[in-house]
Amino acid sequence: MYHQHAYPNTNYWLASSPQNPSHYPSQPLHPQMTYSTSQPISMSYPMPDYRIQGEFQTLLASIMNGIVGEAQAIDFYSRLIQMAPNERHRQAIQHALDDEKVHLELFSQLYTDLSGQQPQYTFNPVQFQTYQEGLYKAYEGELEAYEEYRNVYLFTMDQRVRDVFLRAFTDEIEHAIRFSFLFFDQKL
């Protein structure tokens, strides 16, 4: 059975639980993946049958973007928390920082499980001069991450991927709300 993802006007398709295996190539398209329609790979979730190479590479790129974004946020919030004017602000930033560390771990494990390789990445640190500017950049970054993660969640029917991205995008919107509150609290 095929499911078209939520992006309108595109040609990406997700194959899952195929009822008619004749639609699939006889050789795996991704050599690191084990393909099976009857037995899941040794994971707690059944693995979809990634037979469309472009889709698999798009998914891995999205996961890698999540890894880079989370590592960047960890660095950013570790510096921003040092500028916080009071304990309430420090606690709110620490909450976001702790969540970002969990996201980085989840994305890294997902990438390793799907690709068979440890993620290798670098990132550009977020630049800011004042606490207020840092709060605004944090707010914008959280909204951007929320949208990206939500789109990946809608893109795939792979339950394990969906669970990781659901956790991340719900946390990101919560962080955006917190940073918005901190930003306007500073203006009062």
C-alpha positions, -999 to 999 in steps of 0.1 A, spaced: 0 0 0 13 35 -8 8 67 11 14 101 -4 28 124 22 14 158 32 34 179 8 10 189 -20 22 190 -56 52 167 -51 61 132 -64 76 117 -32 59 85 -21 63 63 10 60 26 6 48 7 36 34 -27 42 34 -35 5 5 -58 -6 19 -63 -40 57 -68 -39 59 -68 -77 60 -30 -76 94 -31 -59 129 -36 -74 144 -70 -67 176 -55 -52 177 -31 -22 185 5 -31 202 12 2 229 -14 10 230 -6 48 193 -14 52 179 -48 57 147 -51 38 119 -73 50 82 -72 48 76 -100 73 102 -93 101 111 -60 116 148 -51 120 160 -55 156 142 -23 168 112 -18 189 93 -5 158 87 -22 125 108 -7 98 91 5 66 105 -8 34 126 21 21 128 12 -16 127 47 -30 163 60 -27 154 97 -30 129 94 -2 154 77 21 181 103 14 156 131 21 147 115 54 183 111 64 190 147 54 161 159 75 173 139 105 208 153 100 194 188 99 177 181 132 210 169 147 228 201 136 200 223 148 198 207 182 236 209 186 235 245 176 207 252 201 226 235 229 256 257 223 234 288 220 213 283 251 244 274 271 257 309 263 223 326 266 216 313 301 248 330 314 232 364 305 198 356 322 189 384 346 172 362 372 164 327 383 130 325 365 147 333 332 175 308 339 150 280 347 131 286 315 162 285 294 175 255 313 142 237 305 147 243 268 184 234 270 175 200 287 149 193 260 174 201 232 199 176 247 172 149 246 163 158 210 200 156 200 202 121 215 170 109 199 179 123 164 215 109 167 202 74 176 176 75 148 202 85 123 225 57 134 198 31 133 186 41 98 220 47 82 243 23 101 267 52 107 274 77 135 264 113 125 292 136 116 284 173 117 295 208 124 274 239 130 278 277 130 272 292 165 243 316 168 257 352 172 240 377 195 252 408 214 225 413 240 203 391 261 172 406 244 186 399 209 194 363 221 158 358 233 144 370 200 167 347 180 158 318 203 121 325 197 126 326 159 148 295 159 122 275 178 94 285 155 115 275 125 124 241 141 88 235 149 78 240 113 106 218 99 100 190 124 62 191 118 68 188 81 90 157 85 64 142 108 38 146 81 62 133 54 66 98 67 45 70 79 75 54 97 62 53 133 96 55 149 105 86 129 71 101 136 75 96 173 109 113 175 97 143 153 64 146 172 83 148 205 107 174 190 81 196 173 58 198 204 88 207 226 99 234 201 65 252 201 66 251 239 101 267 238 89 294 214 61 303 238 86 304 268 111 325 248 83 349 237 72 353 274 109 360 284 113 385 256 83 405 265 90 401 303 123 419 296 105 448 278 82 455 308 
